[in-house]
Amino acid sequence: MLPPKPSLPPAQRHLLQLYARLSEADRGALTAFAEFLAARGSGAEEVGPAVEPLAIPRPLEESVIAAIRRLSQTYHMLDKGAVLHETSGLMSAHILQGRAAAEVIDELEALFLRQYERHRATRG
């Protein structure tokens, strides 16, 4: 006889139900965003000298999710929590409201640059 399956908490069951109703593309977007949220504090650097961003060029064709990943790598020294609210708002505008990816990516680049400049100003 097999042991009984452990029951998932209601919030996890609800998330799985929502996930099951998504298209493959939306599942990828949700997974990438969840990875971003999970890693939001792990790349933050201790107080010290400013670190320069990595030179990762923007591809000609790029999804919003790929841009968030690229910018998170480029500005690896930033606390992901500092850009979370605005990043999630821009991603929602793209996915839910249909804003053009290139326009959203332009705004994401400006957002990350502003956060980097703030980071650099506080680190001297």
C-alpha positions as CSV (number, residue, x, y, z in Angstrom):
1,M,0.0,0.0,0.0
2,L,1.2,3.5,-0.9
3,P,1.6,6.1,1.8
4,P,-1.0,8.9,1.6
5,K,-0.1,12.0,-0.4
6,P,0.7,15.0,1.7
7,S,-1.9,17.7,1.3
8,L,-0.8,21.1,-0.1
9,P,-1.7,24.3,1.7
10,P,-4.7,26.0,0.0
11,A,-2.6,28.8,-1.4
12,Q,-0.3,26.3,-3.2
13,R,-3.3,24.4,-4.6
14,H,-4.8,27.6,-5.9
15,L,-1.5,28.6,-7.6
16,L,-1.3,25.1,-9.2
17,Q,-4.9,25.5,-10.5
18,L,-4.1,28.9,-12.0
19,Y,-0.9,27.5,-13.5
20,A,-2.8,24.6,-15.1
21,R,-5.1,27.1,-16.9
22,L,-2.3,29.1,-18.5
23,S,-0.9,28.8,-22.0
24,E,2.7,27.5,-22.3
25,A,4.0,31.1,-23.0
26,D,2.2,32.4,-19.9
27,R,3.5,29.5,-17.8
28,G,7.0,30.5,-18.9
29,A,6.4,34.1,-17.9
30,L,5.0,33.1,-14.6
31,T,7.9,30.8,-13.9
32,A,10.4,33.5,-14.8
33,F,8.7,36.0,-12.7
34,A,8.6,33.6,-9.7
35,E,12.3,33.0,-10.2
36,F,12.9,36.8,-10.2
37,L,10.9,37.2,-7.0
38,A,12.7,34.3,-5.3
39,A,16.1,35.8,-6.1
40,R,15.2,39.4,-5.3
41,G,17.4,39.7,-2.2
42,S,20.0,37.1,-3.0
43,G,22.2,39.2,-5.3
44,A,22.4,42.3,-3.0
45,E,25.9,43.3,-2.1
46,E,27.0,44.3,1.4
47,V,27.8,48.0,1.9
48,G,31.1,48.8,0.3
49,P,32.5,50.4,-2.9
50,A,30.2,50.6,-5.9
51,V,30.5,47.7,-8.4
52,E,30.2,48.5,-12.1
53,P,27.3,46.9,-14.1
54,L,28.2,44.1,-16.6
55,A,28.1,45.1,-20.2
56,I,25.4,42.8,-21.5
57,P,24.0,44.2,-24.8
58,R,20.3,44.3,-25.6
59,P,19.4,41.8,-28.3
60,L,17.4,43.1,-31.3
61,E,14.5,40.8,-30.4
62,E,13.9,40.3,-26.7
63,S,11.0,39.4,-24.5
64,V,10.1,41.3,-21.3
65,I,11.1,38.3,-19.2
66,A,14.4,38.0,-21.0
67,A,15.0,41.7,-20.5
68,I,14.3,41.4,-16.7
69,R,16.8,38.5,-16.5
70,R,19.4,40.5,-18.6
71,L,19.0,43.6,-16.5
72,S,19.1,41.6,-13.2
73,Q,22.5,40.2,-14.4
74,T,23.7,43.5,-15.7
75,Y,22.9,45.3,-12.4
76,H,23.7,42.3,-10.2
77,M,24.7,44.5,-7.3
78,L,21.1,45.9,-6.9
79,D,18.7,44.7,-4.2
80,K,16.0,43.1,-6.3
81,G,13.4,44.3,-3.8
82,A,14.3,47.8,-4.7
83,V,13.0,47.3,-8.3
84,L,10.3,44.7,-7.5
85,H,7.3,47.0,-7.4
86,E,8.0,48.9,-10.6
87,T,9.2,45.8,-12.4
88,S,6.1,43.9,-11.6
89,G,3.9,46.9,-12.6
90,L,5.7,47.1,-16.0
91,M,5.4,43.3,-16.5
92,S,1.7,43.4,-15.7
93,A,1.2,46.3,-18.1
94,H,2.8,44.2,-20.8
95,I,1.1,40.9,-20.1
96,L,-2.4,42.1,-18.9
97,Q,-2.7,45.4,-20.8
98,G,-0.8,44.5,-24.0
99,R,1.8,47.2,-23.9
100,A,4.5,46.7,-26.5
101,A,7.5,44.7,-25.3
102,A,10.0,47.2,-26.7
103,E,8.3,50.1,-24.9
104,V,8.2,48.2,-21.6
105,I,11.9,47.1,-22.0
106,D,12.9,50.8,-22.5
107,E,11.2,51.6,-19.2
108,L,12.8,48.7,-17.5
109,E,16.2,49.8,-18.6
110,A,15.6,53.3,-17.3
111,L,14.3,51.9,-14.0
112,F,17.4,49.7,-13.5
113,L,19.7,52.6,-14.4
114,R,18.0,54.9,-11.9
115,Q,18.3,52.3,-9.2
116,Y,22.0,51.7,-10.1
117,E,22.6,55.5,-9.9
118,R,21.0,55.6,-6.4
119,H,23.0,52.5,-5.4
120,R,26.2,54.1,-6.6
121,A,25.4,57.5,-4.8
122,T,25.0,55.7,-1.5
123,R,28.2,53.6,-1.9
124,G,30.4,56.5,-2.9
